[in-house]
Amino acid sequence: MAGHKQDAHLFEGYEQEYQAISLAITNKINTLIPSQVSEQRNATIRATEREIEEAEEIVGQMELTLGRYTSPLKEQLNGRLRASKADLAKLKRDMKKVMAKSNDRANLLGQAGAHDSANADATHLDHRQRLLSGTDRLQQSTRRLEEGHRLALETEALGASILGDLRAQREQIQHTRDTLHEADSYVDKAQRTLRGMARR
């Protein structure tokens, strides 16, 4: 039960991070990008793409954490995970619409060409590098979870061994106590016999 509570706090922490970054992305898509032009707009678009990648990583962490549950709490949190995934999908669709409008506007203003192609290549490279970095972080988190599970199993095995030793010691003490009681009985009988012989 304590482990579930701890995992729930971890899930909720990721959920709060996602909600914060979702608000930031929404503000850029709906307010900043439509009001900007030229390089300022391109810089905001690149920043928004990076935040969407980060949001994907956070949702991945939420899903990884949720996978450890077996209790009814998993169903409750699973609904919140689905809501976050649906919100992320909407942000991606909105971003594609903004990008399409941005490209149309650039074409109308005569800004399409080699410069835009170079920016697109740089954005693609940056996207790929961040994706690889996010994959590495996810693998590290998975290894930490597996290590924690292994330590928990070792601790459980050690506890079982200690309980077995204590049980054996208790049985040995009980056997010694029974032997002493039997010896006391023999001593009492011997004393009574000696007293009877002395009286005779």
C-alpha contacts under 8 A as a table, 3 or more apart, distances in Angstrom:
res1	aa1	res2	aa2	distance
1	M	4	H	5.15
1	M	5	K	6.41
2	A	5	K	5.14
2	A	6	Q	6.25
3	G	6	Q	5.08
3	G	7	D	6.13
4	H	7	D	5.05
4	H	8	A	5.99
4	H	69	Y	7.15
5	K	8	A	4.98
5	K	9	H	6.32
6	Q	9	H	5.23
6	Q	10	L	6.43
7	D	10	L	4.93
7	D	11	F	6.15
7	D	65	T	6.85
7	D	66	L	7.97
8	A	11	F	5.04
8	A	12	E	6.09
9	H	12	E	5.08
9	H	13	G	6.10
10	L	13	G	5.08
10	L	14	Y	6.46
10	L	65	T	7.59
11	F	14	Y	5.25
11	F	15	E	6.15
11	F	62	M	5.58
11	F	65	T	6.37
11	F	66	L	7.17
12	E	15	E	4.80
12	E	16	Q	6.14
13	G	16	Q	5.22
13	G	17	E	6.34
14	Y	17	E	5.03
14	Y	18	Y	6.18
14	Y	58	I	6.12
14	Y	59	V	7.58
14	Y	61	Q	7.19
14	Y	62	M	6.12
15	E	18	Y	5.07
15	E	19	Q	6.23
15	E	58	I	7.81
15	E	59	V	7.84
15	E	62	M	7.12
15	E	84	S	7.98
16	Q	19	Q	5.10
16	Q	20	A	6.25
17	E	20	A	5.26
17	E	21	I	6.32
17	E	58	I	7.44
18	Y	21	I	5.22
18	Y	22	S	5.90
18	Y	55	A	5.92
18	Y	58	I	6.28
18	Y	59	V	7.23
18	Y	84	S	7.78
19	Q	22	S	5.00
19	Q	23	L	6.30
20	A	23	L	5.34
20	A	24	A	6.51
21	I	24	A	4.98
21	I	25	I	6.19
21	I	51	E	6.89
21	I	55	A	6.70
22	S	25	I	5.13
22	S	26	T	6.10
22	S	55	A	7.31
22	S	88	L	7.67
22	S	91	L	7.92
23	L	26	T	5.09
23	L	27	N	6.17
24	A	27	N	5.22
24	A	28	K	6.41
25	I	28	K	5.18
25	I	29	I	6.18
25	I	48	T	5.98
25	I	51	E	6.82
25	I	52	I	7.25
25	I	91	L	7.53
26	T	29	I	5.15
26	T	30	N	5.94
26	T	91	L	7.12
27	N	30	N	5.39
27	N	31	T	5.44
27	N	32	L	6.65
28	K	31	T	5.49
28	K	32	L	4.63
28	K	33	I	5.75
28	K	44	T	7.27
28	K	48	T	6.87
29	I	32	L	6.43
29	I	33	I	5.71
29	I	34	P	7.31
29	I	48	T	7.83
29	I	94	D	7.15
29	I	95	M	6.47
29	I	98	V	6.87
30	N	33	I	6.99
30	N	34	P	6.80
31	T	34	P	5.95
31	T	35	S	6.48
32	L	35	S	5.40
32	L	36	Q	6.30
32	L	41	R	7.95
32	L	44	T	7.59
33	I	36	Q	5.32
33	I	37	V	7.92
33	I	41	R	5.60
33	I	44	T	6.53
33	I	45	I	6.95
33	I	98	V	7.70
34	P	98	V	7.72
36	Q	40	Q	6.19
36	Q	41	R	4.94
37	V	40	Q	5.90
37	V	41	R	4.98
37	V	42	N	7.87
38	S	41	R	5.48
38	S	42	N	6.45
39	E	42	N	4.90
39	E	43	A	6.01
40	Q	43	A	5.18
40	Q	44	T	6.32
41	R	44	T	5.17
41	R	45	I	6.16
42	N	45	I	5.02
42	N	46	R	6.24
43	A	46	R	5.20
43	A	47	A	6.24
44	T	47	A	5.00
44	T	48	T	6.07
45	I	48	T	5.04
45	I	49	E	6.21
45	I	99	M	7.92
46	R	49	E	5.09
46	R	50	R	6.34
46	R	123	T	6.75
47	A	50	R	5.17
47	A	51	E	6.31
48	T	51	E	5.03
48	T	52	I	6.20
49	E	52	I	5.09
49	E	53	E	6.34
49	E	127	H	7.78
50	R	53	E	5.09
50	R	54	E	6.27
50	R	127	H	7.17
50	R	130	R	7.68
51	E	54	E	4.91
51	E	55	A	6.07
52	I	55	A	4.91
52	I	56	E	6.24
52	I	88	L	7.85
52	I	91	L	7.91
52	I	92	K	7.56
53	E	56	E	5.05
53	E	57	E	6.41
53	E	127	H	7.94
53	E	130	R	7.51
53	E	131	L	7.20
54	E	57	E	5.04
54	E	58	I	6.31
54	E	134	G	7.80
55	A	58	I	5.07
55	A	59	V	6.25
55	A	88	L	7.46
56	E	59	V	5.18
56	E	60	G	6.17
56	E	88	L	7.54
57	E	60	G	4.96
57	E	61	Q	6.31
57	E	134	G	6.29
57	E	138	L	7.67
58	I	61	Q	5.05
58	I	62	M	6.28
59	V	62	M	4.95
59	V	63	E	6.23
59	V	81	L	7.51
59	V	84	S	7.20
59	V	85	K	7.05
60	G	63	E	5.13
60	G	64	L	6.15
60	G	138	L	7.84
61	Q	64	L	5.00
61	Q	65	T	6.10
61	Q	138	L	7.19
62	M	65	T	5.24
62	M	66	L	6.13
62	M	81	L	7.05
63	E	66	L	5.07
63	E	67	G	6.26
63	E	81	L	7.07
64	L	67	G	5.30
64	L	68	R	7.48
64	L	142	T	7.93
65	T	68	R	5.95
65	T	69	Y	7.96
66	L	69	Y	5.78
66	L	74	K	6.57
66	L	77	L	7.37
66	L	78	N	7.24
69	Y	73	L	7.48
69	Y	74	K	5.54
70	T	73	L	7.92
70	T	74	K	6.55
71	S	74	K	5.80
72	P	75	E	5.57
72	P	76	Q	7.06
73	L	76	Q	5.20
73	L	77	L	6.32
74	K	77	L	5.26
74	K	78	N	5.79
75	E	78	N	4.95
75	E	79	G	6.46
76	Q	79	G	5.57
76	Q	80	R	6.99
77	L	80	R	5.09
77	L	81	L	6.22
78	N	81	L	4.90
78	N	82	R	6.23
79	G	82	R	5.14
79	G	83	A	6.32
80	R	83	A	5.00
80	R	84	S	6.30
81	L	84	S	5.11
81	L	85	K	6.24
82	R	85	K	5.01
82	R	86	A	6.12
83	A	86	A	5.10
83	A	87	D	6.16
84	S	87	D	5.04
84	S	88	L	6.12
85	K	88	L	5.04
85	K	89	A	6.20
86	A	89	A	5.10
86	A	90	K	6.33
87	D	90	K	5.11
87	D	91	L	6.28
88	L	91	L	5.04
88	L	92	K	6.32
89	A	92	K	5.14
89	A	93	R	6.36
90	K	93	R	5.07
90	K	94	D	6.13
91	L	94	D	5.09
91	L	95	M	6.03
92	K	95	M	5.00
92	K	96	K	6.27
93	R	96	K	5.15
93	R	97	K	6.42
94	D	97	K	5.12
94	D	98	V	6.30
95	M	98	V	5.06
95	M	99	M	6.10
96	K	99	M	5.01
96	K	100	A	6.12
97	K	100	A	5.11
97	K	101	K	6.26
98	V	101	K	5.13
98	V	102	S	6.02
99	M	102	S	4.91
99	M	103	N	6.11
100	A	103	N	5.15
100	A	104	D	6.19
101	K	104	D	5.06
101	K	105	R	6.10
102	S	105	R	5.13
102	S	106	A	6.13
103	N	106	A	5.01
103	N	107	N	6.18
103	N	112	A	7.86
104	D	107	N	5.16
104	D	108	L	6.31
105	R	108	L	5.11
105	R	109	L	6.26
106	A	109	L	5.12
106	A	110	G	6.11
106	A	111	Q	4.96
106	A	112	A	5.89
107	N	110	G	5.04
107	N	111	Q	5.78
107	N	112	A	5.26
108	L	111	Q	7.66
111	Q	115	H	7.73
111	Q	116	D	7.11
112	A	115	H	7.12
112	A	116	D	5.57
112	A	117	S	7.80
113	G	116	D	5.50
113	G	117	S	6.16
114	A	117	S	4.96
114	A	118	A	6.15
115	H	118	A	5.20
115	H	119	N	6.35
116	D	119	N	5.02
116	D	120	A	6.12
117	S	120	A	5.00
117	S	121	D	6.20
118	A	121	D	5.12
118	A	122	A	6.18
119	N	122	A	5.08
119	N	123	T	6.07
120	A	123	T	5.04
120	A	124	H	6.11
121	D	124	H	5.06
121	D	125	L	6.17
122	A	125	L	5.13
122	A	126	D	6.11
123	T	126	D	5.08
123	T	127	H	6.02
124	H	127	H	4.99
124	H	128	R	6.19
125	L	128	R	5.11
125	L	129	Q	6.21
126	D	129	Q	5.16
126	D	130	R	6.19
127	H	130	R	5.25
127	H	131	L	6.12
128	R	131	L	5.04
128	R	132	L	6.26
129	Q	132	L	5.22
129	Q	133	S	6.21
130	R	133	S	4.93
130	R	134	G	6.03
131	L	134	G	5.06
131	L	135	T	6.20
132	L	135	T	5.06
132	L	136	D	6.32
133	S	136	D	5.16
133	S	137	R	6.38
134	G	137	R	5.13
134	G	138	L	6.21
135	T	138	L	5.07
135	T	139	Q	6.23
136	D	139	Q	5.13
136	D	140	Q	6.23
137	R	140	Q	5.05
137	R	141	S	6.23
138	L	141	S	5.12
138	L	142	T	6.24
139	Q	142	T	5.01
139	Q	143	R	6.24
140	Q	143	R	5.11
140	Q	144	R	6.27
141	S	144	R	5.10
141	S	145	L	6.30
142	T	145	L	5.16
142	T	146	E	6.23
143	R	146	E	5.05
143	R	147	E	6.10
144	R	147	E	5.10
144	R	148	G	6.19
145	L	148	G	5.11
145	L	149	H	6.26
146	E	149	H	5.07
146	E	150	R	6.21
147	E	150	R	5.04
147	E	151	L	6.24
148	G	151	L	5.19
148	G	152	A	6.23
149	H	152	A	5.08
149	H	153	L	6.36
150	R	153	L	5.19
150	R	154	E	6.30
151	L	154	E	5.05
151	L	155	T	6.11
152	A	155	T	5.11
152	A	156	E	6.20
153	L	156	E	5.06
153	L	157	A	6.23
154	E	157	A	5.11
154	E	158	L	6.18
155	T	158	L	5.10
155	T	159	G	6.17
156	E	159	G	5.14
156	E	160	A	6.30
157	A	160	A	5.13
157	A	161	S	6.29
158	L	161	S	5.07
158	L	162	I	6.26
159	G	162	I	5.15
159	G	163	L	6.23
160	A	163	L	5.14
160	A	164	G	6.25
161	S	164	G	5.08
161	S	165	D	6.35
162	I	165	D	5.11
162	I	166	L	6.22
163	L	166	L	5.10
163	L	167	R	6.16
164	G	167	R	5.12
164	G	168	A	6.32
165	D	168	A	5.16
165	D	169	Q	6.22
166	L	169	Q	5.08
166	L	170	R	6.12
167	R	170	R	5.10
167	R	171	E	6.33
168	A	171	E	5.18
168	A	172	Q	6.25
169	Q	172	Q	5.01
169	Q	173	I	6.19
170	R	173	I	5.13
170	R	174	Q	6.16
171	E	174	Q	5.03
171	E	175	H	6.15
172	Q	175	H	5.09
172	Q	176	T	6.25
173	I	176	T	5.09
173	I	177	R	6.16
174	Q	177	R	5.07
174	Q	178	D	6.27
175	H	178	D	5.14
175	H	179	T	6.27
176	T	179	T	5.06
176	T	180	L	6.28
177	R	180	L	5.14
177	R	181	H	6.29
178	D	181	H	5.09
178	D	182	E	6.27
179	T	182	E	5.11
179	T	183	A	6.21
180	L	183	A	4.99
180	L	184	D	6.11
181	H	184	D	5.10
181	H	185	S	6.31
182	E	185	S	5.07
182	E	186	Y	6.49
183	A	186	Y	5.13
183	A	187	V	6.28
184	D	187	V	5.05
184	D	188	D	6.22
185	S	188	D	5.19
185	S	189	K	6.35
186	Y	189	K	5.14
186	Y	190	A	6.18
187	V	190	A	5.07
187	V	191	Q	6.17
188	D	191	Q	5.14
188	D	192	R	6.27
189	K	192	R	5.19
189	K	193	T	6.24
190	A	193	T	5.10
190	A	194	L	6.22
191	Q	194	L	5.14
191	Q	195	R	6.18
192	R	195	R	5.14
192	R	196	G	6.19
193	T	196	G	5.11
193	T	197	M	6.24
194	L	197	M	5.07
194	L	198	A	6.15
195	R	198	A	5.05
195	R	199	R	6.32
196	G	199	R	5.28
196	G	200	R	6.43
197	M	200	R	5.20
